[in-house]
C-alpha cells in the first residue's frame, strides 16, 4: 500500500515507542518482531514475561531485544494506581483502582502512555473496541478542542486514496458531533499530505429532501463552514454527487467539493461501517483502521480478526500520529514522590536480561 511507504519514511529513525497490551498474543509478537527488526518503532509488550518467552520460542521468534512490562513487576505500578484513582475522581475506590490497573492490560497500557513510557498504544487483537477505547477516554481523554473520539478508515486502491468517517465509534452523532468528525478527519488527512475535500453524506443533496436526518447533516456542514472557513467541505450530498463530476454539477452546481470529494463523513455509524466494507469487499479497496481521532495521544483499535500485517500497518499509522502531533514526554512524572526502584525492579526489563536473571536463579 503506497501510503505506508510514504508514512514509513516519515517515522524511520524517530524512536517512537508503542505499547502492545496483548503481548501474549502470537500475532502481536510476530508484528512486534518485524517492527523491531526493520527499526520502524520500539515495541513494548505487556504481559507475563515467562509466557511471552514461551509463546515466542514455540514459533521461533527471537524477542531478545524487545522490551516487556508486567504490571506486577513494574517499579511504579502502585503510582499508576494512584494516578488512575485520581483521574476517576471518586468513581472508583482505591481498592477497585488497584484491581483494575493490575488486571486490565489496556488500562495499564494507557497509563504507561499517560506517564511517558511510550507515545502510543495499539490493542484489539483480543479485546473489544469498548475495552480498548474506554480506558483511553478515562485516562488520556480527548483534546481540549474536541468532545468526542471518532474512527477514520483509510481506503486505497492503486493510486486512489479515500478517507471514511466515522466507521467505528459514534452510533448516531449529532450535528455538532458530525462537525467535529469532519474537522478531525480534515486534520488527519492533511497530516498524510493530502488536501481533503470533505463531503457530508446523506440520502439527499443540497436540500432535495426536507427531514430531520438530512437537516442534521446540513447543520453540521454549516457549523464547519462557520467555525473553520479554511476547511473545504460541502453538503449535504449523496455519494454519487460527491464522486461523479457530472452528477455533482447537476445536483450541486457550484460546489467546490461535489464530484471530486476524497473524504466522506457518514451520517451514522451504520452507514460508515457498511460503506467502507462494501468498498473493501466488492470494489477491492484495501482498508486500514479505524484510526482513532481526537485523543490527546494515539490509541488505536484492531479488529479481532486481524493478521500480523494489519498490526504492522496500524503501528505505522499510530507512529505517524505521534510524529505528526509532536512526540509527547507524558502528561505526568510517574516517579514523582516515590523512592528509587530497586535493582530487581526495573521499569522496563528486556527479555534478554530477564532470561539471564532466570538462568542465574535456576
GICORUR-V165238 format. One record per residue. N is the residue number from 0. RES is the residue in one small letter. PHI is phi in whole degrees, -180 to 180 (none if undefined). PSI is psi as a letter, one per 20 degrees, with the letter a starting at -180 (NA if undefined). D_CENTER is the distance of its C-alpha to the mean C-alpha in Angstrom with 2 decimals. Layout:
# GICORUR-V165238
n;res;phi;psi;d_center
N;RES;PHI;PSI;D_CENTER
N;RES;PHI;PSI;D_CENTER
This chain:
# GICORUR-V165238
n;res;phi;psi;d_center
0;x;none;o;18.60
1;x;-57;h;19.79
2;x;-62;h;16.62
3;x;-73;h;15.47
4;x;-63;h;18.87
5;x;-67;g;18.51
6;x;-69;h;15.17
7;x;-60;h;16.65
8;x;-62;h;19.61
9;x;-78;h;17.71
10;x;-106;i;16.08
11;x;-60;p;19.08
12;x;81;j;21.04
13;x;-90;i;18.60
14;x;54;l;18.38
15;x;-78;p;14.68
16;x;-101;p;14.30
17;x;-121;p;11.37
18;x;-87;p;11.89
19;x;-122;n;12.21
20;x;-65;h;13.64
21;x;-98;l;15.16
22;x;-67;i;17.45
23;x;-92;j;20.36
24;x;-90;p;18.90
25;x;-61;h;20.67
26;x;-64;h;17.98
27;x;-68;g;15.71
28;x;-60;g;18.85
29;x;-60;g;19.74
30;x;-65;g;16.51
31;x;-63;g;16.77
32;x;-61;g;20.41
33;x;-65;g;19.80
34;x;-62;g;17.21
35;x;-71;g;19.75
36;x;-61;h;22.69
37;x;-85;j;21.45
38;x;57;l;20.58
39;x;-85;g;17.16
40;x;-140;r;15.47
41;x;-105;n;16.98
42;x;-77;q;15.47
43;x;-126;o;16.36
44;x;-95;p;17.00
45;x;-103;p;17.66
46;x;158;a;20.66
47;x;-78;p;24.42
48;x;-57;g;25.63
49;x;-60;g;28.60
50;x;-68;g;26.68
51;x;-64;g;24.12
52;x;-59;g;27.13
53;x;-63;g;28.94
54;x;-65;g;26.22
55;x;-65;g;25.60
56;x;-67;h;29.34
57;x;-65;h;30.04
58;x;-107;j;28.03
59;x;62;k;29.46
60;x;-98;p;26.31
61;x;-91;o;27.12
62;x;-117;k;24.66
63;x;-65;h;27.20
64;x;-107;j;25.18
65;x;-106;p;21.85
66;x;-79;q;21.33
67;x;-132;p;21.15
68;x;-125;p;20.93
69;x;-112;p;22.69
70;x;-54;h;22.68
71;x;-80;i;26.44
72;x;-120;i;27.11
73;x;-71;p;24.81
74;x;-60;h;27.23
75;x;-116;k;25.58
76;x;-58;h;24.13
77;x;-62;h;26.78
78;x;-67;h;25.63
79;x;-63;h;22.07
80;x;-60;g;23.86
81;x;-63;g;25.66
82;x;-62;g;22.61
83;x;-64;g;20.96
84;x;-58;g;24.39
85;x;-68;h;24.72
86;x;-63;h;21.30
87;x;-83;i;22.31
88;x;52;l;25.54
89;x;88;i;27.95
90;x;-80;i;25.87
91;x;-137;q;26.22
92;x;-80;r;29.11
93;x;-61;h;28.94
94;x;-64;g;29.81
95;x;-66;g;26.99
96;x;-61;g;24.49
97;x;-62;g;25.88
98;x;-62;g;25.62
99;x;-67;g;22.00
100;x;-65;g;20.87
101;x;-74;h;22.99
102;x;-110;i;22.09
103;x;-109;o;18.41
104;x;-64;h;16.38
105;x;-69;g;13.05
106;x;-65;g;14.94
107;x;-58;g;16.56
108;x;-64;g;13.40
109;x;-68;h;11.96
110;x;-68;h;15.59
111;x;-67;h;15.75
112;x;-67;g;12.96
113;x;-60;h;14.87
114;x;-95;j;18.06
115;x;96;j;17.16
116;x;-66;h;17.50
117;x;-141;r;14.15
118;x;-105;i;11.74
119;x;-159;r;8.33
120;x;-144;q;7.57
121;x;-131;p;6.86
122;x;-146;r;8.88
123;x;116;i;10.39
124;x;-66;h;13.14
125;x;-119;h;15.55
126;x;-90;q;14.10
127;x;-76;r;13.56
128;x;-58;g;10.65
129;x;-61;g;12.81
130;x;-65;h;13.26
131;x;-82;g;9.64
132;x;-80;h;9.02
133;x;-54;g;12.65
134;x;-65;h;12.97
135;x;-65;g;10.09
136;x;-69;h;12.07
137;x;-73;h;15.24
138;x;-109;g;14.80
139;x;-78;g;12.33
140;x;67;r;12.86
141;x;-83;q;12.44
142;x;-61;q;13.86
143;x;-56;h;17.63
144;x;-82;i;17.85
145;x;-121;q;15.60
146;x;-110;i;16.41
147;x;-136;r;13.52
148;x;-110;q;9.81
149;x;-134;r;9.41
150;x;-119;p;7.80
151;x;-108;p;8.99
152;x;-106;p;10.50
153;x;-99;p;12.19
154;x;-119;p;15.65
155;x;-137;p;18.23
156;x;-142;o;21.83
157;x;55;c;24.09
158;x;-94;j;23.90
159;x;-94;p;22.35
160;x;-124;p;18.75
161;x;-132;q;17.50
162;x;-123;p;14.57
163;x;-118;p;14.44
164;x;-154;q;13.13
165;x;-90;p;12.82
166;x;-114;j;12.42
167;x;-150;i;10.75
168;x;-125;f;11.43
169;x;-93;o;14.67
170;x;-67;g;17.75
171;x;-140;m;20.32
172;x;-65;q;19.23
173;x;-74;r;22.12
174;x;-60;g;23.25
175;x;-64;h;21.86
176;x;-71;h;18.38
177;x;-60;h;18.63
178;x;-62;g;19.62
179;x;-62;g;16.59
180;x;-61;g;14.34
181;x;-64;g;16.60
182;x;-66;g;16.44
183;x;-61;g;12.66
184;x;-68;h;12.84
185;x;-60;g;15.82
186;x;-62;g;14.22
187;x;-69;g;11.41
188;x;-61;h;14.14
189;x;-66;h;16.50
190;x;-66;h;14.40
191;x;-90;j;14.84
192;x;91;j;18.51
193;x;-97;q;19.05
194;x;-103;n;21.22
195;x;-68;p;19.65
196;x;-119;o;22.29
197;x;-97;p;20.90
198;x;-104;p;22.68
199;x;-89;o;22.53
200;x;-84;q;23.47
201;x;-157;a;26.14
202;x;-92;j;29.13
203;x;-126;r;31.39
204;x;-129;p;31.73
205;x;54;l;32.99
206;x;81;j;34.63
207;x;-69;h;36.19
208;x;-130;q;35.57
209;x;-111;o;36.05
210;x;-161;r;34.06
211;x;-64;h;31.56
212;x;-67;g;28.57
213;x;-71;h;29.19
214;x;-64;h;30.23
215;x;-59;g;26.82
216;x;-69;h;25.30
217;x;-61;g;28.18
218;x;-64;g;27.68
219;x;-61;g;23.97
220;x;-60;g;25.03
221;x;-65;h;27.74
222;x;-60;g;25.55
223;x;-63;g;23.36
224;x;-62;h;26.57
225;x;-75;g;28.26
226;x;-84;h;25.61
227;x;-133;m;24.09
228;x;-63;i;27.03
229;x;-79;i;25.53
230;x;-82;p;22.88
231;x;-86;o;24.34
232;x;-143;q;23.92
233;x;-155;r;26.40
234;x;162;r;27.02
235;x;-80;q;27.58
236;x;-152;q;28.08
237;x;-77;r;28.15
238;x;-63;h;26.15
239;x;-65;h;29.33
240;x;-68;h;30.20
241;x;-76;h;26.83
242;x;-113;h;27.16
243;x;-103;o;30.93
244;x;-56;g;32.92
245;x;-68;h;36.13
246;x;-73;g;34.63
247;x;-61;g;32.79
248;x;-66;h;36.07
249;x;-73;g;37.98
250;x;-90;h;35.76
251;x;-141;m;34.24
252;x;-61;p;36.69
253;x;86;i;35.81
254;x;-73;p;32.06
255;x;-75;i;30.13
256;x;-111;g;27.28
257;x;-53;p;29.17
258;x;88;i;29.66
259;x;-143;k;27.19
260;x;-71;q;23.77
261;x;-128;i;20.67
262;x;-131;p;18.05
263;x;-124;p;18.54
264;x;-105;o;17.82
265;x;-90;q;18.92
266;x;-72;h;20.98
267;x;-143;r;19.60
268;x;-66;h;16.92
269;x;-51;g;19.82
270;x;-63;g;20.41
271;x;-66;g;16.93
272;x;-67;g;16.23
273;x;-65;g;19.80
274;x;-61;g;19.80
275;x;-70;h;17.10
276;x;-73;h;18.62
277;x;-64;g;22.04
278;x;-61;h;21.07
279;x;-71;g;19.61
280;x;-86;h;22.53
281;x;-103;h;25.46
282;x;-106;i;24.86
283;x;77;k;23.42
284;x;-79;q;20.18
285;x;-85;p;17.50
286;x;-117;p;14.19
287;x;-129;p;10.70
288;x;136;a;7.62
289;x;-73;p;6.88
290;x;-88;p;4.27
291;x;-77;p;3.85
292;x;-116;q;6.85
293;x;104;i;9.48
294;x;-82;q;8.63
295;x;-69;h;11.01
296;x;-146;q;8.84
297;x;-68;p;5.35
298;x;-134;p;4.06
299;x;-125;q;2.33
300;x;-115;p;5.60
301;x;-91;r;8.54
302;x;-82;q;11.79
303;x;-67;i;14.63
304;x;-93;j;16.66
305;x;-68;q;14.63
306;x;-113;r;16.77
307;x;-53;h;16.43
308;x;-62;h;16.01
309;x;-64;g;12.81
310;x;-65;g;11.44
311;x;-58;g;13.03
312;x;-65;g;11.61
313;x;-68;h;7.89
314;x;-66;g;8.95
315;x;-61;g;10.71
316;x;-59;g;8.01
317;x;-64;g;6.16
318;x;-63;h;9.81
319;x;-67;h;10.71
320;x;-58;g;8.53
321;x;-63;g;10.49
322;x;-66;g;13.66
323;x;-66;h;13.59
324;x;-91;i;13.12
325;x;90;p;15.64
326;x;-63;p;15.32
327;x;-91;q;15.55
328;x;-99;j;18.36
329;x;96;r;17.16
330;x;-92;h;18.34
331;x;-141;r;21.34
332;x;-91;o;23.65
333;x;-69;i;23.38
334;x;-102;j;26.97
335;x;-59;p;28.62
336;x;77;j;31.87
337;x;-110;q;31.64
338;x;-72;q;34.14
339;x;-58;q;33.24
340;x;-69;q;31.82
341;x;-74;r;34.48
342;x;-63;h;34.69
343;x;-88;j;33.76
344;x;-129;l;30.60
345;x;-57;q;28.41
346;x;-61;g;25.03
347;x;-133;o;23.56
348;x;-102;o;26.11
349;x;-76;r;25.59
350;x;-60;g;26.85
351;x;-59;g;29.91
352;x;-68;h;31.29
353;x;-67;g;30.64
354;x;-64;h;32.61
355;x;-64;h;35.36
356;x;-64;g;35.49
357;x;-62;g;35.83
358;x;-64;h;38.59
359;x;-67;h;40.51
360;x;-82;i;40.38
361;x;-85;NA;41.54
